[in-house]
Amino acid sequence: MEQTLFDQTTTFNELFSNKVPETQINSSEFPLIIEENQLISNLSRLTENLILTSASAVNPVILRALNIKCIINIAPELPDPQYDADNIIYHKIPILDSGISRILPFFHEVADLINEVASSNGQTLVYCVAGVSRSASICISYLMKYHQLSLLEAYNYVKIKRPRIKPNCGFFKQLIEYEKQLYCCNTVVMVFNEFVKMSIPNVYDSEYRFINNLTKKRIIPRNKR
């Protein structure tokens, strides 16, 4: 069933907000988090039913406050979080943040799980160590499958909501492959970048070109790149 990320009432500020609004948090259950704004800012709401974050923001207080019904952990190197097993679905994906890890085989099943939880108006929290590469890739794949976004649209949307995201190049290759499976075309391609001497997604190319230009002007030393 086609879903929409925002409707006519969505404001510009809401679209570009990169954190869970405090009005969506039960403050009576969340006193410590209200005091620690850094934790709030680490919770990036992507849809009404999906939140992307890092491992540091996952604890029983947050899970209760946000009424989380499903946790998706993509950091097998970390211990499991504390959660109420009677009320929360816990799904762990054994993927390391490496360019050679195969994340593609998990895209369909995890997107289906997020959609199933959302269909009953449940909240899903997706996280890895930093909420930058693995968990971002999973969220992008979900938006592609269930919100009918292209890879370029899904990446840019999540980037707006959580500017720090940066799926590794191996994951981006697999997102490109997944987009091809879904839509028989691609909106992002891999290009060879002279600065890093490797193939990168073209959405990263302008960033590295900018850094390269600054390096040539000796604003950024090469050993700091």
Secondary structure as a PSIPRED ss2 file (coil, helix, strand):
# PSIPRED VFORMAT (PSIPRED V4.0)

   1 M C   1.000  0.000  0.000
   2 E C   1.000  0.000  0.000
   3 Q C   1.000  0.000  0.000
   4 T C   1.000  0.000  0.000
   5 L C   1.000  0.000  0.000
   6 F C   1.000  0.000  0.000
   7 D C   1.000  0.000  0.000
   8 Q C   1.000  0.000  0.000
   9 T C   1.000  0.000  0.000
  10 T C   1.000  0.000  0.000
  11 T C   1.000  0.000  0.000
  12 F H   0.000  1.000  0.000
  13 N H   0.000  1.000  0.000
  14 E H   0.000  1.000  0.000
  15 L H   0.000  1.000  0.000
  16 F C   1.000  0.000  0.000
  17 S C   1.000  0.000  0.000
  18 N C   1.000  0.000  0.000
  19 K C   1.000  0.000  0.000
  20 V C   1.000  0.000  0.000
  21 P C   1.000  0.000  0.000
  22 E H   0.000  1.000  0.000
  23 T H   0.000  1.000  0.000
  24 Q H   0.000  1.000  0.000
  25 I C   1.000  0.000  0.000
  26 N C   1.000  0.000  0.000
  27 S C   1.000  0.000  0.000
  28 S C   1.000  0.000  0.000
  29 E C   1.000  0.000  0.000
  30 F C   1.000  0.000  0.000
  31 P H   0.000  1.000  0.000
  32 L H   0.000  1.000  0.000
  33 I H   0.000  1.000  0.000
  34 I H   0.000  1.000  0.000
  35 E H   0.000  1.000  0.000
  36 E C   1.000  0.000  0.000
  37 N H   0.000  1.000  0.000
  38 Q H   0.000  1.000  0.000
  39 L H   0.000  1.000  0.000
  40 I H   0.000  1.000  0.000
  41 S H   0.000  1.000  0.000
  42 N C   1.000  0.000  0.000
  43 L C   1.000  0.000  0.000
  44 S E   0.000  0.000  1.000
  45 R E   0.000  0.000  1.000
  46 L E   0.000  0.000  1.000
  47 T E   0.000  0.000  1.000
  48 E C   1.000  0.000  0.000
  49 N C   1.000  0.000  0.000
  50 L E   0.000  0.000  1.000
  51 I E   0.000  0.000  1.000
  52 L E   0.000  0.000  1.000
  53 T E   0.000  0.000  1.000
  54 S E   0.000  0.000  1.000
  55 A H   0.000  1.000  0.000
  56 S H   0.000  1.000  0.000
  57 A H   0.000  1.000  0.000
  58 V C   1.000  0.000  0.000
  59 N C   1.000  0.000  0.000
  60 P H   0.000  1.000  0.000
  61 V H   0.000  1.000  0.000
  62 I H   0.000  1.000  0.000
  63 L H   0.000  1.000  0.000
  64 R H   0.000  1.000  0.000
  65 A H   0.000  1.000  0.000
  66 L C   1.000  0.000  0.000
  67 N C   1.000  0.000  0.000
  68 I E   0.000  0.000  1.000
  69 K E   0.000  0.000  1.000
  70 C E   0.000  0.000  1.000
  71 I E   0.000  0.000  1.000
  72 I E   0.000  0.000  1.000
  73 N E   0.000  0.000  1.000
  74 I C   1.000  0.000  0.000
  75 A C   1.000  0.000  0.000
  76 P C   1.000  0.000  0.000
  77 E C   1.000  0.000  0.000
  78 L C   1.000  0.000  0.000
  79 P C   1.000  0.000  0.000
  80 D C   1.000  0.000  0.000
  81 P C   1.000  0.000  0.000
  82 Q C   1.000  0.000  0.000
  83 Y C   1.000  0.000  0.000
  84 D C   1.000  0.000  0.000
  85 A C   1.000  0.000  0.000
  86 D C   1.000  0.000  0.000
  87 N C   1.000  0.000  0.000
  88 I C   1.000  0.000  0.000
  89 I E   0.000  0.000  1.000
  90 Y E   0.000  0.000  1.000
  91 H E   0.000  0.000  1.000
  92 K E   0.000  0.000  1.000
  93 I C   1.000  0.000  0.000
  94 P C   1.000  0.000  0.000
  95 I C   1.000  0.000  0.000
  96 L C   1.000  0.000  0.000
  97 D C   1.000  0.000  0.000
  98 S C   1.000  0.000  0.000
  99 G C   1.000  0.000  0.000
 100 I C   1.000  0.000  0.000
 101 S C   1.000  0.000  0.000
 102 R C   1.000  0.000  0.000
 103 I C   1.000  0.000  0.000
 104 L H   0.000  1.000  0.000
 105 P H   0.000  1.000  0.000
 106 F H   0.000  1.000  0.000
 107 F H   0.000  1.000  0.000
 108 H H   0.000  1.000  0.000
 109 E H   0.000  1.000  0.000
 110 V H   0.000  1.000  0.000
 111 A H   0.000  1.000  0.000
 112 D H   0.000  1.000  0.000
 113 L H   0.000  1.000  0.000
 114 I H   0.000  1.000  0.000
 115 N H   0.000  1.000  0.000
 116 E H   0.000  1.000  0.000
 117 V H   0.000  1.000  0.000
 118 A H   0.000  1.000  0.000
 119 S H   0.000  1.000  0.000
 120 S C   1.000  0.000  0.000
 121 N C   1.000  0.000  0.000
 122 G C   1.000  0.000  0.000
 123 Q E   0.000  0.000  1.000
 124 T E   0.000  0.000  1.000
 125 L E   0.000  0.000  1.000
 126 V E   0.000  0.000  1.000
 127 Y E   0.000  0.000  1.000
 128 C E   0.000  0.000  1.000
 129 V C   1.000  0.000  0.000
 130 A C   1.000  0.000  0.000
 131 G C   1.000  0.000  0.000
 132 V C   1.000  0.000  0.000
 133 S C   1.000  0.000  0.000
 134 R H   0.000  1.000  0.000
 135 S H   0.000  1.000  0.000
 136 A H   0.000  1.000  0.000
 137 S H   0.000  1.000  0.000
 138 I H   0.000  1.000  0.000
 139 C H   0.000  1.000  0.000
 140 I H   0.000  1.000  0.000
 141 S H   0.000  1.000  0.000
 142 Y H   0.000  1.000  0.000
 143 L H   0.000  1.000  0.000
 144 M H   0.000  1.000  0.000
 145 K H   0.000  1.000  0.000
 146 Y H   0.000  1.000  0.000
 147 H C   1.000  0.000  0.000
 148 Q C   1.000  0.000  0.000
 149 L C   1.000  0.000  0.000
 150 S C   1.000  0.000  0.000
 151 L H   0.000  1.000  0.000
 152 L H   0.000  1.000  0.000
 153 E H   0.000  1.000  0.000
 154 A H   0.000  1.000  0.000
 155 Y H   0.000  1.000  0.000
 156 N H   0.000  1.000  0.000
 157 Y H   0.000  1.000  0.000
 158 V H   0.000  1.000  0.000
 159 K H   0.000  1.000  0.000
 160 I H   0.000  1.000  0.000
 161 K H   0.000  1.000  0.000
 162 R C   1.000  0.000  0.000
 163 P C   1.000  0.000  0.000
 164 R C   1.000  0.000  0.000
 165 I C   1.000  0.000  0.000
 166 K C   1.000  0.000  0.000
 167 P C   1.000  0.000  0.000
 168 N C   1.000  0.000  0.000
 169 C H   0.000  1.000  0.000
 170 G H   0.000  1.000  0.000
 171 F H   0.000  1.000  0.000
 172 F H   0.000  1.000  0.000
 173 K H   0.000  1.000  0.000
 174 Q H   0.000  1.000  0.000
 175 L H   0.000  1.000  0.000
 176 I H   0.000  1.000  0.000
 177 E H   0.000  1.000  0.000
 178 Y H   0.000  1.000  0.000
 179 E H   0.000  1.000  0.000
 180 K H   0.000  1.000  0.000
 181 Q H   0.000  1.000  0.000
 182 L H   0.000  1.000  0.000
 183 Y H   0.000  1.000  0.000
 184 C C   1.000  0.000  0.000
 185 C C   1.000  0.000  0.000
 186 N C   1.000  0.000  0.000
 187 T C   1.000  0.000  0.000
 188 V C   1.000  0.000  0.000
 189 V C   1.000  0.000  0.000
 190 M E   0.000  0.000  1.000
 191 V E   0.000  0.000  1.000
 192 F E   0.000  0.000  1.000
 193 N E   0.000  0.000  1.000
 194 E C   1.000  0.000  0.000
 195 F C   1.000  0.000  0.000
 196 V C   1.000  0.000  0.000
 197 K C   1.000  0.000  0.000
 198 M E   0.000  0.000  1.000
 199 S E   0.000  0.000  1.000
 200 I E   0.000  0.000  1.000
 201 P E   0.000  0.000  1.000
 202 N H   0.000  1.000  0.000
 203 V H   0.000  1.000  0.000
 204 Y H   0.000  1.000  0.000
 205 D H   0.000  1.000  0.000
 206 S H   0.000  1.000  0.000
 207 E H   0.000  1.000  0.000
 208 Y H   0.000  1.000  0.000
 209 R H   0.000  1.000  0.000
 210 F H   0.000  1.000  0.000
 211 I H   0.000  1.000  0.000
 212 N H   0.000  1.000  0.000
 213 N H   0.000  1.000  0.000
 214 L H   0.000  1.000  0.000
 215 T H   0.000  1.000  0.000
 216 K H   0.000  1.000  0.000
 217 K C   1.000  0.000  0.000
 218 R C   1.000  0.000  0.000
 219 I C   1.000  0.000  0.000
 220 I C   1.000  0.000  0.000
 221 P C   1.000  0.000  0.000
 222 R H   0.000  1.000  0.000
 223 N H   0.000  1.000  0.000
 224 K H   0.000  1.000  0.000
 225 R C   1.000  0.000  0.000
